Amino acid sequence: MTIMTKPLVIAALMALPGLSYAAENATHDHVGATYHAVRLETDYGRTKSADTASWDIDAWIGGDTHKLKLISEGELTDGDIEHAEVWGLYSRNIATFWDGQIGVRYDAEPKGHTYLTVGVEGLAPYFFETGAHLFMRDDGAVSARLRQENEWLLTNRLIMQPYAEVNLNAREDALTGLGTGLTSAEIGVQTRYEFSRRFAPYIDLRYERKFGNTADFARSNGEKPESLSLNAGIRWLF
Amino acid sequence: MKHAILAGLLVWGLALMPATSTAETREYTLTIARQDVTITGEKLSKITVNGTLPGPVLRFAEGDDAVIHVKNAMKTEATSVHWHGLLLPGLMDGAPGYNGFKGIKPGETFTYRFEIRQSGTYWYHAHTLGQEQEGLYAGIIIDPKGPDPIRADRDYVVLLSDFSRETSGQILGNLKKSSEYYQYNRRTLGDFFRDVRQQGFSKALKTSGEWGRMRMLSSDLSDVTGYHFLINGLTKDQNWTGIFTPGEKVRLRFINASAMTMYDIRIPGLKMTVVAADGQPVVPVEVDEFRFGNAETYDVIVEPKDDRAYTIAAESLDREGFALGTLAPRVGLRGDIPAQRARAILTMTDMNMELMMRDDPDMDMSDLPDSGWAKTGAPEGTTTLSYRDLKSLTPQTDTREPTRDITVRLGGNMERYIWTINGKTFDPADGIETAFNERVRIIYINETMMAHPVHLHGMFVQLENGQSTASLPNKHTLIVPPGQRASVLLTANEVGTWPLHCHLLYHMSSGMMTSFIVHEQGTIAPSEASSAHKEAGHDHHD
């Protein structure tokens, strides 16, 4: 994973227009400054039948207009990596609350596929954090993912974050166990206590379900098409 | 045209006068260093001037030739000093990147030389990155050439600042990670249910829905919290004290040197007579309290009659805390500490109406509540200073009608912590242009939910506050309340490229800055300046 993404990140960094601009205007402050944020969540828990663990990284570096994003998420079941994705994206501010994004997604597990990724990410009305991405796999298969999150403040530090994600697929693919149309969805709620913005322990209650042919493929592999998990973890921001 | 020439001559005359009188050279050396300070008990690396935080108060007399050697003794950081509110040549203004000033590199000394052309209370501060927050700030007192119209037995600087244990770089970095990084007073589900009980479900939902649709927070009164509020560099426990003998007139020169904090100022038990605003004398006006924007200064006279301590209370707008000091007949006394007031919650009235209508033309504008921002929480019968009360003590010399309006839209995107002027973050190549001695009106339109203290370097603006043209007060910094508009008149008689920016430090750092260019006499006609601006303006408004 790292071998693949490193050159990409470096190349894209060098291409960042903001950085060369900063050098030319050195006498003026505040022009072309770069910032960064890294959100890291790792948690452990159990479903009915197995131990689970998951990670979620959402990191960016850049200025107000141009950013580079590194995203990674994955799940382990009984110690085996079931699912692992890493994304490298160029993200550009295109409207007040929205970034347009283009880049690559690589799935280390399952099957080691690479995807060309385009999408948007931003804040929809009523404070819905939204991501919508379209993927074209290295063999031409097209899929999509839509994710939304919101925040409910029980107090200013005790925060519930409900989220929902749906995955869509254009072409049936028995090899990876994907049907067509709506393949899977998850809804969940993360409840965290923010000792500070940088450190927040949480519990995450999540329900995942596969649909249609995707669910059939899972059943024929001896897997259950749905799962409910309760994980406990830590969220870091730096 | 005749008037223009006449006004021009007048300005020239004024500028020449001190040179013909016996000008004295007043010389200072300021050494800027990074060192550990222990103001809050904790050892923190901050910036000092001649070893102190805040730096020394500089005193001048009107007509002096000021010579100030600023030595940068920091190891790696460039620095600068800007003389806030002083009329001076552009190079001496101290804003890096402007008028040929390149900042002061580590180990270097820059000598500022300028003639003191005014009197009153001003201040100086760094204009490099976030160094102002780190400690580079202090007061300036300039005595008038003639007798001071403001008579007092005692004279104290009361300089307010917001001191953070974090560095300014960390604060800006945190705001960019999450604009809500410092906000622990956001509205909760509990607040919503309380509204439901008080206003009914549909109204509470409607209000909450409007905020949600606009993606704005009604609790956003300040972006940064966790500050220690200081008076003259002292915490409320260290208790800065000004001594008086009962019956004396005490002049307090309030300076708001805070990076991000506005205050409501009161001295329970004393009336304050405001005699100057932003260093410029005004017709005295008696008040119980005043709202104090960043970078503004107010001179007030108080006359404590009793042999007791009075508390100077500067309560931050977000009600996070107080800067406290004492006026007392002897050292070691303390007055009562006033009760903390309730936090204001912004209302729909604090949103920019034009913006709301653009967003939702069918919006119901009837039944709008009072502005939340304007609510000070003062008890009934309190006299609070309003900008409308400010009336210049000396008549304005230029009372020409403005020939054109320049619109300056203050905007931003709280979600990304980006702040803009006319839709753009700071771009050195961009700016507003005027011909020399052109008379213009600047209209500030605040499209955000925060108040912005807007500062123009190099010139005073005349605040259009309802007074007659000759009585309009001079201001160098002006609070533009959330969602509101404010206008000022300006005689563009100081040649140079002048920063025009929000004086909330991290708003400026995040883009809320532009350049105001006054061309040399004869190089550009007012009409050309006007069309140049219109072109630029067109691009902005896309």
Interface residues (C-beta under 8 A of the other chain):
Chain A: N25 T27 H28 D29 H30 V31 A33 Y35 H36 A37 D64 N93 T96 F97 L123 P125 Y126 F127 W152 L153 L154 T155 N156 R157 R197 L237
Chain B: P96 G97 K102 G103 H127 T128 L129 L172 G173 N174 K176 K177 S178 E180 Y181 Q183 Y184 N185 R186 R187 T188 L189 G190 G209 G212 R213 M214 R215 N413 E415 R416 I418 T425 F426 D427 P428 M508 S509 S510 G511 M513
